[in-house]
Structure formats: structure tokens, C-alpha cells
Amino acid sequence: MVTASYDKTAKIYGLEAGGSWVKKATIVHKDRVRSATFSADGCLVVTACDDNTAQIYGLGKDGLWVKKATVVHDKAVISATFCVDGRHLVTTSEDHKVRITELWKND
């Protein structure tokens, strides 16, 4: 599960064997986070934020979440969504632009 908050963070949680949710990572931005979404395979998370960025985090082989990339707009990012093909990210912004970012493989 991933949450987005006006406290300038997104938090990633994992479900433990006993049924408890445990925080696995905190993604910090400079302004409120509008949304946070997993990729279809659950290995990436993207945030959309009022600090004009979308941050992409990936799940490493060691089980830790690490920052992979940042997509920058001129104004607040309204939404960030992984495409169904798993190869692209679409971001929209208050700058009236849409960015399509090609994602990497095996990284």
C-alpha cells in the first residue's frame, strides 16, 4: 500500500505475515504530495507533487525502496500514471503539459 499526504510525504507499507501493515519507506518532497501509485508489477512507485516533480522509486533486490528518477515540470504535477504496457510513465501538470517518459528495463 502507498499513501500520499499534504505533509510532503508518500509512505510505502508492506503487509507482514501476521496481518500488520509496516512502513517500508518514506518518500519526501518539498511540497504536498497529490498522489502516489504502484506500477502494475508492484516494483515501482510514482508520486505527483506540488513541488513540480514526480519521483519514481523502485524496489531493490535487497527489499529496500530506492529513488530511480525524477520527472520535472514547470508547475505542480497533477497526476502521474504508469502505462499499461509497463514501459512508460505519463505525467500531467498545471503547466498544461503532458510528459511521456520511457522507463528503463532491468535496473
TAVEN-V453496 format. One record per pair of residues at least 12 apart in sequence whose ideal C-beta (glycine too) atoms are under 10 Angstrom apart, sorted by the first residue. I is the first residue (numbers start at 1). GAP is how many residues later the second one is. If there is no record, write none. Layout:
BEGIN
i=I gap=GAP
i=I gap=GAP
END
This chain:
BEGIN
i=1 gap=12
i=1 gap=13
i=1 gap=14
i=1 gap=20
i=1 gap=22
i=1 gap=23
i=1 gap=35
i=1 gap=37
i=2 gap=22
i=2 gap=23
i=2 gap=25
i=2 gap=33
i=2 gap=34
i=2 gap=35
i=2 gap=36
i=2 gap=43
i=2 gap=44
i=2 gap=45
i=2 gap=55
i=2 gap=63
i=3 gap=20
i=3 gap=30
i=3 gap=32
i=3 gap=33
i=4 gap=23
i=4 gap=25
i=4 gap=28
i=4 gap=29
i=4 gap=30
i=4 gap=31
i=4 gap=32
i=4 gap=33
i=4 gap=43
i=4 gap=44
i=4 gap=45
i=5 gap=24
i=5 gap=27
i=5 gap=28
i=5 gap=29
i=5 gap=31
i=6 gap=25
i=6 gap=26
i=6 gap=27
i=6 gap=28
i=6 gap=44
i=7 gap=21
i=7 gap=22
i=7 gap=25
i=7 gap=26
i=8 gap=19
i=8 gap=20
i=8 gap=21
i=8 gap=22
i=8 gap=23
i=8 gap=24
i=8 gap=25
i=8 gap=41
i=8 gap=42
i=8 gap=43
i=9 gap=17
i=9 gap=18
i=9 gap=19
i=9 gap=20
i=9 gap=23
i=9 gap=24
i=9 gap=27
i=9 gap=38
i=9 gap=40
i=10 gap=15
i=10 gap=16
i=10 gap=17
i=10 gap=18
i=10 gap=19
i=10 gap=23
i=10 gap=24
i=10 gap=25
i=10 gap=26
i=10 gap=27
i=10 gap=35
i=10 gap=36
i=10 gap=37
i=10 gap=38
i=10 gap=39
i=10 gap=45
i=10 gap=47
i=11 gap=12
i=11 gap=13
i=11 gap=14
i=11 gap=15
i=11 gap=16
i=11 gap=22
i=11 gap=25
i=12 gap=12
i=12 gap=13
i=12 gap=14
i=12 gap=15
i=12 gap=24
i=12 gap=26
i=12 gap=33
i=12 gap=45
i=12 gap=47
i=12 gap=53
i=13 gap=12
i=14 gap=45
i=14 gap=49
i=14 gap=51
i=24 gap=35
i=24 gap=39
i=24 gap=40
i=24 gap=41
i=25 gap=20
i=25 gap=32
i=25 gap=34
i=25 gap=39
i=25 gap=40
i=25 gap=41
i=25 gap=42
i=26 gap=39
i=27 gap=18
i=27 gap=19
i=27 gap=20
i=27 gap=22
i=27 gap=28
i=27 gap=29
i=27 gap=30
i=27 gap=38
i=27 gap=40
i=28 gap=19
i=28 gap=27
i=29 gap=18
i=29 gap=19
i=29 gap=20
i=29 gap=21
i=29 gap=22
i=29 gap=23
i=29 gap=24
i=29 gap=25
i=29 gap=26
i=29 gap=48
i=30 gap=19
i=30 gap=20
i=30 gap=21
i=30 gap=22
i=30 gap=23
i=31 gap=18
i=31 gap=19
i=31 gap=20
i=31 gap=21
i=31 gap=22
i=31 gap=45
i=32 gap=17
i=32 gap=18
i=32 gap=19
i=32 gap=44
i=33 gap=14
i=33 gap=15
i=33 gap=16
i=33 gap=17
i=33 gap=18
i=33 gap=20
i=33 gap=22
i=33 gap=44
i=34 gap=13
i=34 gap=14
i=34 gap=15
i=34 gap=16
i=34 gap=20
i=34 gap=42
i=34 gap=43
i=34 gap=44
i=34 gap=45
i=34 gap=46
i=35 gap=12
i=35 gap=13
i=35 gap=14
i=35 gap=19
i=35 gap=42
i=35 gap=43
i=35 gap=44
i=35 gap=45
i=35 gap=46
i=36 gap=12
i=36 gap=13
i=36 gap=18
i=36 gap=19
i=36 gap=21
i=36 gap=44
i=37 gap=17
i=37 gap=42
i=37 gap=43
i=37 gap=44
i=37 gap=45
i=37 gap=52
i=38 gap=21
i=38 gap=44
i=39 gap=17
i=39 gap=19
i=39 gap=20
i=39 gap=42
i=39 gap=43
i=39 gap=44
i=39 gap=47
i=39 gap=50
i=39 gap=64
i=40 gap=42
i=40 gap=43
i=40 gap=44
i=40 gap=45
i=40 gap=46
i=41 gap=18
i=41 gap=41
i=41 gap=45
i=42 gap=17
i=43 gap=14
i=43 gap=15
i=43 gap=16
i=43 gap=17
i=43 gap=22
i=43 gap=43
i=44 gap=12
i=44 gap=13
i=44 gap=14
i=44 gap=15
i=44 gap=21
i=44 gap=24
i=44 gap=25
i=44 gap=38
i=44 gap=42
i=44 gap=45
i=44 gap=59
i=45 gap=12
i=45 gap=13
i=45 gap=14
i=45 gap=20
i=45 gap=23
i=45 gap=35
i=45 gap=37
i=46 gap=22
i=46 gap=23
i=46 gap=25
i=46 gap=31
i=46 gap=33
i=46 gap=34
i=46 gap=35
i=46 gap=36
i=46 gap=43
i=46 gap=44
i=46 gap=45
i=46 gap=55
i=46 gap=57
i=47 gap=23
i=47 gap=30
i=47 gap=33
i=48 gap=23
i=48 gap=25
i=48 gap=28
i=48 gap=29
i=48 gap=30
i=48 gap=31
i=48 gap=32
i=48 gap=33
i=48 gap=43
i=48 gap=44
i=48 gap=45
i=49 gap=21
i=49 gap=24
i=49 gap=27
i=49 gap=28
i=49 gap=29
i=49 gap=31
i=50 gap=25
i=50 gap=26
i=50 gap=27
i=50 gap=28
i=50 gap=44
i=51 gap=19
i=51 gap=21
i=51 gap=22
i=51 gap=25
i=51 gap=26
i=52 gap=18
i=52 gap=19
i=52 gap=20
i=52 gap=21
i=52 gap=22
i=52 gap=23
i=52 gap=24
i=52 gap=25
i=52 gap=41
i=52 gap=42
i=52 gap=43
i=53 gap=17
i=53 gap=18
i=53 gap=19
i=53 gap=20
i=53 gap=23
i=53 gap=24
i=53 gap=27
i=53 gap=38
i=53 gap=40
i=54 gap=15
i=54 gap=16
i=54 gap=17
i=54 gap=18
i=54 gap=19
i=54 gap=23
i=54 gap=24
i=54 gap=25
i=54 gap=26
i=54 gap=27
i=54 gap=35
i=54 gap=36
i=54 gap=37
i=54 gap=38
i=54 gap=39
i=54 gap=45
i=54 gap=47
i=55 gap=12
i=55 gap=13
i=55 gap=14
i=55 gap=15
i=55 gap=16
i=55 gap=22
i=55 gap=25
i=56 gap=12
i=56 gap=13
i=56 gap=14
i=56 gap=15
i=56 gap=24
i=56 gap=26
i=56 gap=33
i=56 gap=45
i=56 gap=47
i=56 gap=48
i=57 gap=12
i=58 gap=45
i=58 gap=46
i=58 gap=49
i=68 gap=35
i=68 gap=36
i=68 gap=39
i=69 gap=20
i=69 gap=32
i=69 gap=34
i=69 gap=35
i=69 gap=38
i=71 gap=18
i=71 gap=19
i=71 gap=20
i=71 gap=22
i=71 gap=28
i=71 gap=29
i=71 gap=30
i=72 gap=19
i=72 gap=21
i=72 gap=27
i=73 gap=18
i=73 gap=19
i=73 gap=20
i=73 gap=21
i=73 gap=22
i=73 gap=23
i=73 gap=24
i=73 gap=25
i=73 gap=26
i=74 gap=19
i=74 gap=20
i=74 gap=21
i=74 gap=22
i=74 gap=23
i=75 gap=18
i=75 gap=19
i=75 gap=20
i=75 gap=21
i=75 gap=22
i=76 gap=17
i=76 gap=18
i=76 gap=19
i=77 gap=14
i=77 gap=15
i=77 gap=16
i=77 gap=17
i=77 gap=18
i=77 gap=22
i=78 gap=13
i=78 gap=14
i=78 gap=15
i=78 gap=16
i=78 gap=17
i=78 gap=20
i=79 gap=12
i=79 gap=13
i=79 gap=14
i=79 gap=19
i=80 gap=12
i=80 gap=13
i=80 gap=19
i=80 gap=21
i=82 gap=21
i=83 gap=17
i=83 gap=18
i=83 gap=19
i=83 gap=20
i=85 gap=18
i=86 gap=17
i=86 gap=19
i=87 gap=14
i=87 gap=15
i=87 gap=16
i=87 gap=17
i=87 gap=18
i=88 gap=12
i=88 gap=13
i=88 gap=14
i=88 gap=15
i=89 gap=12
i=89 gap=13
i=89 gap=14
END
